[in-house]
């Protein structure tokens, strides 16, 4: 009986190892699938189902269960030609998507403005966050002093945000040439705009409406 056990045990151990290995792989695949299914995750190069290589004309199929509102004033323009607002079924405004070329539905996406606070980065940053959350989790690459806002760029990410100057101390609100430091922005300052800019390394152009 002992000799039989010695012959069987290695086989059982090998089988158990395979079972455990398959279990680990299945769990990792499940976790990966769940992450991919998250429609509100902001990751490197993606926000929910939209990636930096997504074309404007694909938004119709990507958001087939939602509503797209085109902002292009050109008569006869396609629904995904020019800037597009995306609304969840029920009316919640999710995103404003802007292409590189507003005349081309094949254009890839340049910028995404986030309206819904369910969209969250891996570090928990969202439209509902404050500047304290930024300082705790990100390194600031630059702060631009605009007319009505300051624009904050986060190092190593495609994220940038604007903070209304009403949130700042009065002594730094009106000097447009002054260099504003992170220490001058209150922890409780909220975001006016929460943006993703896929600019292929080019400087982001801040539009008049952003400042």
C-alpha positions as CSV (number, residue, x, y, z in Angstrom):
1,X,0.0,0.0,0.0
2,X,2.9,2.4,0.8
3,X,4.5,1.8,-2.5
4,X,1.2,2.5,-4.4
5,X,0.8,5.8,-2.4
6,X,4.4,6.8,-3.4
7,X,3.5,6.2,-7.0
8,X,0.2,8.1,-6.9
9,X,1.1,11.1,-4.7
10,X,3.4,12.8,-7.2
11,X,0.7,12.6,-9.8
12,X,-1.8,14.0,-7.4
13,X,0.5,16.8,-6.5
14,X,1.1,17.6,-10.2
15,X,-2.6,17.6,-10.9
16,X,-3.2,19.9,-7.9
17,X,-0.5,22.3,-9.0
18,X,-2.2,22.5,-12.5
19,X,-5.6,23.1,-10.9
20,X,-4.2,25.9,-8.7
21,X,-2.4,27.5,-11.7
22,X,-5.5,27.4,-13.9
23,X,-7.5,28.9,-11.0
24,X,-5.0,31.8,-10.7
25,X,-5.1,32.4,-14.4
26,X,-8.9,32.3,-14.5
27,X,-9.1,34.8,-11.6
28,X,-6.6,37.2,-13.3
29,X,-8.5,37.0,-16.5
30,X,-11.8,37.7,-14.7
31,X,-10.3,40.7,-12.9
32,X,-8.9,42.0,-16.2
33,X,-12.3,41.6,-17.9
34,X,-14.0,43.4,-15.1
35,X,-11.5,46.3,-15.4
36,X,-12.1,46.4,-19.1
37,X,-15.8,46.5,-18.6
38,X,-15.7,49.5,-16.3
39,X,-17.3,52.2,-18.4
40,X,-16.1,55.0,-16.0
41,X,-12.4,54.2,-15.6
42,X,-9.9,56.8,-16.7
43,X,-6.6,55.0,-17.5
44,X,-3.5,55.8,-19.6
45,X,-4.8,56.6,-23.1
46,X,-8.5,55.8,-22.4
47,X,-11.6,57.0,-20.7
48,X,-14.2,54.2,-20.3
49,X,-14.6,52.7,-23.8
50,X,-13.0,55.6,-25.6
51,X,-9.3,55.4,-26.4
52,X,-6.9,57.9,-28.0
53,X,-7.2,56.0,-31.3
54,X,-11.0,56.0,-31.3
55,X,-12.4,57.8,-34.4
56,X,-15.3,60.2,-34.0
57,X,-17.4,58.1,-36.3
58,X,-17.1,55.2,-33.9
59,X,-18.9,57.0,-31.1
60,X,-22.3,56.1,-32.5
61,X,-21.7,52.4,-32.0
62,X,-19.7,52.7,-28.8
63,X,-22.5,54.7,-27.1
64,X,-25.4,53.0,-28.9
65,X,-27.4,52.9,-25.6
66,X,-26.8,56.6,-24.9
67,X,-27.5,59.8,-26.7
68,X,-25.1,61.9,-28.8
69,X,-25.7,65.5,-29.5
70,X,-23.7,67.2,-32.2
71,X,-22.5,70.7,-31.7
72,X,-21.4,71.3,-35.3
73,X,-23.5,74.2,-36.7
74,X,-22.8,73.1,-40.3
75,X,-26.0,72.1,-42.1
76,X,-25.9,68.5,-43.1
77,X,-23.0,67.6,-40.9
78,X,-22.8,64.0,-39.7
79,X,-23.7,63.3,-36.1
80,X,-20.1,62.6,-35.3
81,X,-18.6,65.4,-37.3
82,X,-17.2,68.1,-35.0
83,X,-17.7,68.2,-31.2
84,X,-20.2,65.8,-29.7
85,X,-21.9,65.8,-26.3
86,X,-22.7,62.4,-24.8
87,X,-25.7,61.9,-22.5
88,X,-26.5,58.8,-20.6
89,X,-29.9,57.3,-21.1
90,X,-32.0,59.3,-18.6
91,X,-30.4,62.6,-19.4
92,X,-27.1,62.7,-17.4
93,X,-24.4,64.5,-19.3
94,X,-21.3,62.4,-19.4
95,X,-18.7,63.9,-21.8
96,X,-17.9,66.5,-24.4
97,X,-15.7,64.9,-27.1
98,X,-13.6,67.1,-29.4
99,X,-11.8,65.9,-32.5
100,X,-8.5,67.1,-34.0
101,X,-10.3,67.9,-37.3
102,X,-13.9,69.1,-36.8
103,X,-14.6,68.6,-40.6
104,X,-13.6,64.9,-40.6
105,X,-15.7,62.1,-39.0
106,X,-12.6,59.9,-39.4
107,X,-10.6,62.2,-37.1
108,X,-9.3,60.8,-33.8
109,X,-10.1,62.5,-30.5
110,X,-8.1,65.4,-29.3
111,X,-9.8,66.4,-26.0
112,X,-12.5,65.0,-23.7
113,X,-14.2,67.2,-21.1
114,X,-15.6,65.1,-18.2
115,X,-18.9,66.1,-16.6
116,X,-19.9,63.0,-14.7
117,X,-18.0,62.4,-11.4
118,X,-18.3,58.6,-11.8
119,X,-15.4,58.8,-14.2
120,X,-12.4,58.2,-12.0
121,X,-8.7,57.6,-12.3
122,X,-6.8,54.8,-10.7
123,X,-5.8,57.2,-8.0
124,X,-9.4,58.3,-7.3
125,X,-9.3,61.7,-9.1
126,X,-12.7,62.8,-10.5
127,X,-14.7,65.9,-11.4
128,X,-15.9,66.0,-7.8
129,X,-12.3,66.0,-6.3
130,X,-10.5,69.0,-4.9
131,X,-7.0,70.4,-5.3
132,X,-6.0,68.5,-2.1
133,X,-6.6,65.2,-3.9
134,X,-4.4,66.4,-6.8
135,X,-1.5,67.3,-4.4
136,X,-1.8,64.0,-2.6
137,X,-1.7,61.8,-5.6
138,X,0.0,63.6,-8.5
139,X,3.0,65.7,-9.4
140,X,2.1,69.0,-11.0
141,X,3.9,69.6,-14.3
142,X,2.8,73.2,-14.8
143,X,0.3,75.8,-13.8
144,X,-0.8,78.4,-16.3
145,X,-2.3,81.7,-15.3
146,X,-5.3,82.4,-17.5
147,X,-7.8,85.3,-17.4
148,X,-10.5,83.8,-15.2
149,X,-8.9,80.5,-14.2
150,X,-5.6,78.7,-13.6
151,X,-4.9,75.6,-15.7
152,X,-3.1,72.8,-13.9
153,X,-1.3,70.0,-15.9
154,X,-0.5,66.7,-14.1
155,X,2.9,65.2,-14.9
156,X,3.0,61.8,-16.6
157,X,-0.7,61.9,-17.5
158,X,-3.0,63.3,-20.2
159,X,-5.1,65.0,-17.4
160,X,-5.4,68.8,-17.0
161,X,-7.9,70.8,-15.1
162,X,-9.0,74.4,-14.6
163,X,-9.8,76.1,-11.3
164,X,-11.8,79.3,-11.3
165,X,-9.9,82.2,-9.8
166,X,-12.8,82.8,-7.5
167,X,-11.4,79.8,-5.6
168,X,-8.0,81.6,-5.1
169,X,-6.9,84.2,-2.5
170,X,-7.8,87.7,-3.7
171,X,-4.2,88.8,-3.9
172,X,-3.5,86.4,-6.8
173,X,-6.7,86.8,-8.8
174,X,-6.0,89.9,-10.8
175,X,-2.4,89.8,-11.8
176,X,-2.4,87.8,-15.1
177,X,1.4,87.9,-15.4
178,X,2.0,86.5,-11.9
179,X,3.4,82.9,-11.6
180,X,1.0,81.0,-9.5
181,X,2.4,78.2,-7.3
182,X,0.6,75.1,-6.1
183,X,0.9,76.4,-2.5
184,X,-1.3,79.4,-3.5
185,X,-4.2,77.2,-4.5
186,X,-6.4,76.2,-1.5
187,X,-6.8,72.5,-0.7
188,X,-10.6,72.9,-1.0
189,X,-10.5,74.4,-4.5
190,X,-12.9,72.6,-6.8
191,X,-12.5,72.0,-10.5
192,X,-14.2,74.2,-13.1
193,X,-13.2,71.8,-15.9
194,X,-11.8,68.3,-15.7
195,X,-10.1,67.4,-19.0
196,X,-8.2,64.8,-20.9
197,X,-5.9,66.0,-23.7
198,X,-4.6,63.5,-26.2
199,X,-2.3,66.0,-28.0
200,X,0.4,63.6,-29.2
201,X,3.0,65.6,-27.3
202,X,2.0,69.0,-28.7
203,X,1.2,71.9,-26.4
204,X,-2.5,72.0,-25.4
205,X,-4.3,75.0,-26.8
206,X,-6.4,76.5,-24.1
207,X,-9.6,77.8,-25.7
208,X,-11.3,81.1,-24.6
209,X,-14.2,79.1,-23.2
210,X,-11.8,77.2,-20.9
211,X,-10.6,80.3,-19.1
